[in-house]
Amino acid sequence: MRIALLGCGTVGTEVVRLLDEQAGDLAARIGAPLELVGIAVRRPARHPGVPAELLTTDAEALVERPDVDVVIEVIGGIEPARTLLLSAMKTGKSVVTANKALLAEDGATLHAAARDSGVDLYYEASVAGAIPLLRPLRESLAGDRITRVLGIVNGTTNFVLSQMDATGTGFAEALAEATALGYAEADPTSDIDGFDAAAKAAILAGLAFHTRVSAADVHREGISGVTSADVASAKAMGCTVKLLAICDRDLSDGSVGVRVHPAMIPRSHPLAGVGDAFNAVYVEADAAGQLMFYGRGAGGAPTASAVLGDVVAVARNRLSGGRGAGESAYADLRVRSVGESATRYHISLDVLDRPGVLAAVAQAFAAHEVSISTVRQAGRGDDATLVLVTHTAPDAALAATVDDLRSLPAVREVSSVMRVEQA
C-alpha cells in the first residue's frame, strides 16, 4: 500500500516517524506493507531529517500519481487542501485527513467526492487528537440514538481556564503561561476565540445527529472575557468554568443545537475534573446511556496516532475491496439558533445601594418570563453587587433580560454574564 503525505510539520513529522518505527507491526495488522512514496512540502530544505528523494514541492503531481493508494493530508486550512483532496479522490485514492477547518466548512463536498469515486474519507484525527471518538460515534453507536454531546475539545483554552481556577490568576497571565509552555500558538486567536472548538463541534454534531452541520451553524464565543471574578463566583457555586462544545437534540421538535462558549458546570460533572491541556467528550445516548472519552487532544504524536489508525482502516478496506462508512446525513434535522436553546445564566450586576433596586431587577426578569433561582448581594454603597442565577429559560429570553438590565437607572454595569450548564 503506497502512501503520499501532504505536509510535514509537527503532525506530519510524527506520521513519518511512526510509519518507519512501526513498519513491521503495521504490515502485519493490514496484511501488506505501507510504503511512503512522497511528501509534499513548501520548503524541502527545512526537513533535513527526511530522505531528500521523498520530498517534493509539487503536491498536485504527487496526489495524481497512479501508483499512490492513500493520501494523508496534514497541511490544514481550506486551500490548497480542498483542491488536492478532491483531485486525489477523483483519481481513485482514499484520503485520511486531520483538517477540521475544511471538514467543518465543506465536508459535504468531500463526502460526495468520496462516494462518487468509491473511495474512503477518514478523519479521526480532526477532533480530539488521539482520543478514539469519531469512529465510535459513526460506527459503534450507529444502532443507538445520541441525544447530547458535551465536550472540552480545545487544549489551549482548557489549560488557561484550569490555571485560572487553580491559582486565581487572570486571563492574560494564564494565557502567557500557556504560551511559555507551548500550549498556545504565537497567535492564539483560533483557540481563544473558539474557532477551533466550533469546527470540531460541527463535525461532532454532524456525526451524532446524522445531519449536515457546518461551522457557520455553530454559535461561537471565546474565553477572553472570562475574569478571575467569574471563576471565583463559579467556585462559590460549586462549579468550574470550561469552554464547552455543546451539541444537543430536542426530541420534541426534531431540532439540533450546536454552540461553543464558556460555561459554569458543577464540579460533580465528569468534565469538571478535566485539567491541563487534556480533552474530554461526554456523550448521552438512549440505550448506551452516558459515555466519556478522555485523553490528549492535540500534539504531534497523539494526532499522528489517530492518523495511522485511519490509514490502517483504509488500507484494509482497499485490500479487501470494501469501503468504510460514508456520510450519514439522512436525518436532515433543523439546526436551531442559540436563542432557542435552553440554558441558565449567571449574572453579576454593579448596582446602586438604595431601596427598590432588587424590585426593579426582578421586574426585568419577570417581563421576559425568566425565573430567578438565587440572588446574592455583596458589598454596600459604591461597591454594591448583585449576583443572580436563573432557572432554565430560552437563551433569547435571557439575553433580552440582560439588555433590559443594562438600561435600568439603578444598574451601573452588567459586569458579567455566563451560562450555567446542568450536570
N, C-alpha and C positions, 0 to 999 in steps of 0.2 A: 504494500500500500504506500503510494508515493504522496508526500506531503509538501505543500507550498505554504510558507509563513509570510504574512503581511505584517510588518512591524517587528522591531527587535529592541524595544525599550525595556522597562522594568519587568513586565509580564513576558514579553517575547523572549528575553534572555533566559528566563526560568524555564520556558517551554523547551528551548533548545537544550538546556542542561538536562532536564528530566527525560527528554527523548533519548539522549545519549546514555545517561546513567541507568535508565530502566529499560533499555532496548530489549534485553532478553525476556524480562517479565512481560512487557507489553506484547511482544510477538507471541508468547505463549497464551496470553489472555485473548488475543484477537484470532490467532490461527495463521498469522502471516506477519512478517517483519514490517516495521514502519521505516521508510527511508525519507529523510528530509532532503528535498532536491533543490530548494531555492528559498532565499529570504529577501524580501523586498524592503529596502531601507532608503532613506533620503541621502544619507552621508555614510558611505561604506567605511571611510577612514575612522569613524567613531566606534567601530566594532572590531578592534584588533583581536579579540578572543574568539571570533567566529571564522571558520575557514573561508578564505577570500573567494574560493570558487563557488560558494553558496550565495554570496551577496550579489544583488542586482538593484539598480535604480529603476528598472522598467517593470513596475508592478503589473501593468496590463498584459505584457507579454508573458509574465510568469503565470498568471491565472488562466491564460488561454492555452498553455502548453498541453498538448494532447495526452502526455504521459502522467499528468497530475490527477490524483483521485480525490484528494481532500484539500480544501483551502482553509487555513486558520487565519482569522483577522483579529489583530490586537492593536490596530493603529488608532482606533477611536474616531469620534467626530462623525459628521454626516457625509461629507465628500472629502476625498475620493472613495471612501469606504463603500458607499452605496453602489456606485458605478462598478467598482471592482467585484463586489459580491454578486451583483446581478449578472455580470459578464461570466463569472465563474460558474454560476448555476446554469446559465444558458448553454454553456459548453459541457455540461454534464458532471460538474464537480459538486460534491457535497460540501457544506460550509459549516464551520464551527466559529462562532464569534463571541466576543466579550463586550460588544458595543451596545451598551444600554441606551445611549442617546439616540442612535439610529433605530433601534427596535421600538423605542417609545414614540418616535416621530413618524416612522414609515414601516412599521413591522408588517402591515398588511401587504405591501408591495413585495417584500422579501418572501413572505409565506406563499404568495401567489406564484412567484418565480420558482420556488422550490417545488410546488405542486405541479406546475406546468412542465417542469423539466424532469420530474420523477426522482428528485434528489432530496437529501436531508438538510434541514436547517436546525442546528442545535445551539443553545446559548445559555447553558447553565451558569457560566462564569459572569453573566451580565448583572446578576443580582446576588449580593451576599457572598461573594468570593468562593471560598472552599465549601461553604455550607450546602449540602445536598437539599435543595429547596424546590427548584422549578420542576424537576422530574417527578418528585412526589406529588406536586400539585397537578401536573399534567397526566401522570400515569397511575401512581399508587392510589390517589384519591378520585380517580375517574368514575368510580362507582358510587360516589357519595355526593352530597350537596354541601358545598362550602358556603357559610353564611358571613364569615368575617375573617379578615386577615389584618393583624395589627403588628407592626414591625419597627424595629430600630435598624435601619438599613444604611446608615452612614456613620463610619467610624470616627471621622474627624469631629462631627458635632457631638457624638456621644462622649468622646473624650473631654471636650470642652465643658459640657454640662455636668459630667461626672466630677470634674475638678471643682467646678463652682459649688457643687453640692457637698463635696468632701472637705473643702478648705474655706469656703465662704468668700473666695476671691471673685472679682468682677469678670465680665465677659472678655474685655480686652486682655487682661492678664492671663486668663486661661487659654485664650487663642494664641498668645505669644508663646506660652509653654508648649502648646500643641505643635506650633511651627518649629520651635527649637528641637523638639524630639522627633521631627519628621512625620508627624501625623497629619499636618496641614501643609498644603501646597503654598508656594510663594504668593500665588493669587488664590485665596480660598473661597472665592465667590460662589463657585458651583456647589460647594459643600455648605457653606454658612447660610446662603440664601435659599437652600432647599432644592435647587435644580437637580442635583444628583439623586436625591431621595425621590423626587417627583417622577423622574424617568423610571426608576425601579418600581414605584407604586403602580405606574401604568402597566408595566409588564406583569406584575403580580395580580392585579385586578383582572386583566385580560384572561390569564390562565385560570384564575379561581372561578370566574363567573361566565366563562365561555362567551365573552363579549369583547369586541374591539374597543380598546381604551388607548388613547394617545396622551402624550404629555400635556397637550392643550386642554384635556378634560380634567386635569388634576388641579385642585385648589392648592396653592403653594404659599407658605410663609416660612421665613427663616428664623434663626435664633439670635440675630444681632440685637434685638430689642429686649432679650431676657436679661434681667438685672439680678444682682445679689439679693435684693429685697424680694423679688419673685421667688427665688429659690428658698429664702428663709420662710416666706409665707407658706410655701408648699410643705416645708418641714413641719411647721406648726400644725398643719392639717394631716400629718402622717403620710405625706405624698413626696414624690420627687418629680423633677422636670425632665422630660425626654422629648427629642424631636421624633415624632411618630408618623409613620405612613399608615393610614387607616383606610381600609377598603372594606365596605360592608354592603350587604344585600338586604333590601327591605322586601320581605316576603309578601307584605300586604299590597304593595303597588307594583312589584316587579322591577324596581329601580335599583341601581347601584350608586354608591357614593365613593369617591376617591379623593383623599385630601392628605396633605402633608403640612404639619405645623407643630410648634412646641405645645406641650400639654402636661398638666399635672396628672400623675397616676398614683394610686395607692401603693405604698411600699410593700403591701402584701401581694401585689401582682408579680408574676414571674419576670416580667420585663424590667421591673424596678431595680432588680439586682444586677442588671447587665451593665458593667462598668467599662472603663478604659476605652479602647477603640474596637471593642467587640460588637458584633451584630447579633440580633436575635429576631425571629419572626414567630408570632403566636397565631395559630390557625384554629378556627372553630368550625366544625362540620357536624351535620345532623347525626350521622351514625358513628363516626370516629370520635366525636367529642372534641376535646381540647388537645392540641399538639404543639410542641415547642421545638424550634430549630435554632441552634446556637453555635457560634464559632467565630473564627476570624473572617471578617467580611471584606478584606482588602489586602493588598500586598502582593508582591511578585509571585512568591511560591504558592500561597493559598489559591490565588486566581489561576495560576498555571495548572494546579491540581485539578480544578474544575474543567479547564480546557481539555486536559488529557483524558479526563473521564468521558467527555463528549466525543473525543477522537476515537476512543476505543469503541464506543457505541456505534458511531458512524461507520467505522471500518468493518465491524462485524456485520452491519446491515449490508454493506456493499459486497462482502464476500458471500453472504447467504442469498443475495438477490432481493432482500427485503427493504423496507423503509420504516423509519420511526414514526411516531405520532406527528401529524401535521397540525396546522392551525385549527382550533375548535372555537368558532365564533357563532355557532348556530343559535344561541340564546338571544343575541342581539338586544340586550336589555338597555333601557334608557339610563344614561348617566345623568344623575340629578346634580343640581347646583349645590354648592356648600350651604346656601341659605336654607335648603330643605333638610339638611342633616340635623339630627337631634344631638344636642350636647349640653354641657353646663358651663357657666362662666364663673371665673374668679375675678372680681373687680375691686380695685383699690382706688378710693376717691380722696383727694385733698379737699376738705370742706371747711366752711366757716363754723365756728363753735357757737351756735346760737339756737334757741328753741325753734322747732318746726322743720329743721333740716332733714331729719330722718323721715318725717311725714312726706315731704316733697320728693325725696328719693324714692320712697315706697310707691308713691303715686305714679312716677315714671315707669316703674316696673309693672304696675297694675294696668297701665294704659296699653301695654303690649302683651298682656296676659302671661307675664313671666312671674313665677313664684320664687320668693326668696327662701333659701334653705337656712342659711346662717348669716348673722351680721355681727360685726365686732368693731368697737371704736377704740382707737389708740390715740393718746395724746390729748391736749386741750389747746384752746386758743389758736395761734397761727400754725400749730403742729397737729391739728386735729385730722385724723384719718379714719375713714370708714372702709372696712373690708367686708365685702359681701360675696357669698357663694349662692348661686341659683340652683333651683331644681332643673331637671331636663326640660329643654324647650327647643323649638326650631332655631337654628343659628341666625336666620334673618331677623327673628323677633328679638333675640338677644343683642344683635348688632344695632338694631333700631333703638333699643333701650339705652345702649351706651351713647348713641348720638344725642338722645334727649337729655341724658345726664350732663353732657358737656355744655348744654345750653342753660342749665339751671343756675340762677344767680348765686345760690349757696355753694356751688361746686367750683372751686378754684381750678381744679385739674383732675382729669381721669388719668391717674398716674400709671395704672397697669391694668391690662385685660389679658387673661389667659384662659384657655379652655381646660376643663377638668373632665377626664375620661373615666368611665366606670371600670371597675375590675372585671 
